[in-house]
Amino acid sequence: MRLDRFSGRSPAKAPEGYEYSRADRGVIEELLDCSSRFDRVLVRGVFARFFREGARCFTVRQGGRVAGYLWTFEDNCTLTYDNYRRLNLKVELDDKSVFVGNVLINENHRLRGLFQHLLAFTVGQWPQDAQFYSAIDRTNDRSLRAHLRVGFTEHIRVLCVSLFGSIRYFRRAAGDR
């Protein structure tokens, strides 16, 4: 998906009591605490690698605790179909492109507009001519609706097919059938 422009349907006023900031590698354990569904060992290593490779992490906090986060990638990003194990597609980005990925809002903080405001804070960290992209699994309805609500539109569809040990990726422009 590509962020064309922020939608007027996003909440105009940020929920009170939340703080937005750029995180450093010292917050990895706090990021893991934000969700109980992770394989902590795997994700700890993935997040450490993100920081090593220059990715940026932005958080929203309430009462000092991480309520949500998102990652940004500038030179390249990895689309993964199996939690960074085997089915991954590395995508090269141009100098003005930023990929937004690995977004999570803690279940106790959802439906308050945090994603929209965290994304707005994040986008504000780049020059105005930066172009933002994101990838959403087609089965993740909540994320898809949230992205559409803030102004993302379908840009490219990527399909990963693994058959008899062979992995193939197919790409279609938005609107192609």
N, C-alpha and C positions, 0 to 999 in steps of 0.2 A: 504494500500500500504506500501511497505517497501523500504527504501532508500538503494540500493545496493552499489552504488558509484556515485559520481558526474559525470555527463556526459560531454564529451568534447564539446557538442553542446551548453552548457551554455556560455553566454558572458564572455570572459576572462577579460575584463576591466569593472569595475563598472562605471556607469554613474556619471559624475561629479556633484558636488554640493549636494550630499546626504551624510548623516551621519547615522551610524548604532549604536544602543546602547541597553542596557537592561533598561527596564522601571520599575518604581515603581508605587505604587497605586495612586500617585498623578496625573497620566496622564489619568485617566478614562474618564474625559470629553473630552480630546483631541482625545482619541480613538473613542468616539462616534461621534465627529465632522468629523472624517475621512469618514464616510458614512452617507448619508441621508436616507437610507432605513430601519434603525433600529427602533424598538419600544424602545425608549431611556430608559424608566423606567425599562423594563424587562432586557435589556442588561446591564444597569448600575449595577443592582443587580447581574447579572451573573458574570460580570467582577470583582466586589468586592469580590464575593465568590471565584473566581479563585485565587485572591491574598491571601485571608485568608487561603485557602487550600494549598498554597505553589506553585502554578503554576508560571511560569516565562513568562513575556511578553517582546518581543523584537520589537523595532521600527526602521523604516527608516524615516528620516526627511529631509526636504528641507526648507531652510530659517526658521528653528525653528519650522515648522509645521509638524505634523505627516502625512506622505504620505502613510504609510502602517505599518502593524504590524502582528505578529504571536505569538501564545501562545504555550508553551510547558508544558507537564504534565509528571511527573515521576512515581509516585506510582500507579496511576490509571488514566483512562480517561473515559469520558462519550461520547458515540456515541448518538447523538440526532436526532430524526426524526421529531420533532415539536417544535424547539426553546426552549428546556429545560422545556417543560411543563409536558407531561405525557409519551411520547414515547422515553424513554432513556434506553440505555444499558451501564452499568458500566463494564469496562474492566480493570482487574488487570494487571499490568506490572511488569516484573522482574527488578532486580537491574541495568541492563545494557540497559534497553529500555526507550526510550523517545518518547512520542507521540506529534506530531506537529498538531495543530488544530486552528480553528478560525482565519484563515489567511485572511487578506484583504489588497489589494492595492487600494488606491483611484483611481477612474476612470480617473482623470486628470494625473495620473502617470503610467498608465499601458503601457505595451508593451515596456518597457525600460530595462528589465532584473532585476527589483528590487526584485522580488520574489526570483530569483536565488541567488542574492547577500545577501539578508536578511537571507535566509536559510543557506548559507555558513557561514555567521557571527555567526548565532545561533549554528550550528553544531560545530563550533570552540570553543564553551564554554564548551564542554564535552570532556572526554577522547576519544582517537581514537577508542576504542573498543565499544563505545556506539552504539546502533542500533536504528535507527529512523523509526517511523511509522506515517502514516497519513490516514485519511479516507476522501473520496470524494464522494459526491452524484453522482450517475451515470448520472444525467442530467446536471451536472456542467462541460460542455465541456472545458471551459477556464482553470479551475483549474486542470482538468485531464491532459490536454495537458502540462501545466506548470510543474506538478509533473513528468510526463513521461520525459520531456525534461531535467530535472536535475538529473534523474537517479532512480526515484522511479519505482518499478515494482508491478504488482498486486500480492498480498500475500494471502488475504482472502476476500471473499465476504460475507457480512452480509446483510440479508434481514429482514425487519421488516414488520410483517403483523398484522393488527388490524382488527378483525372481530367480530362483535356483542359484543363489550366490552372486548374481550379476546385479549391479545397481545402475539405474538409469534415471536421469533428471530430464524433465520436459518443461519448457517455458512457453507461455502464451501471453501475448499482450492482453490487457483488459478488453473485454468485449468480444474477443475471438472465441468461437465455439469449438 
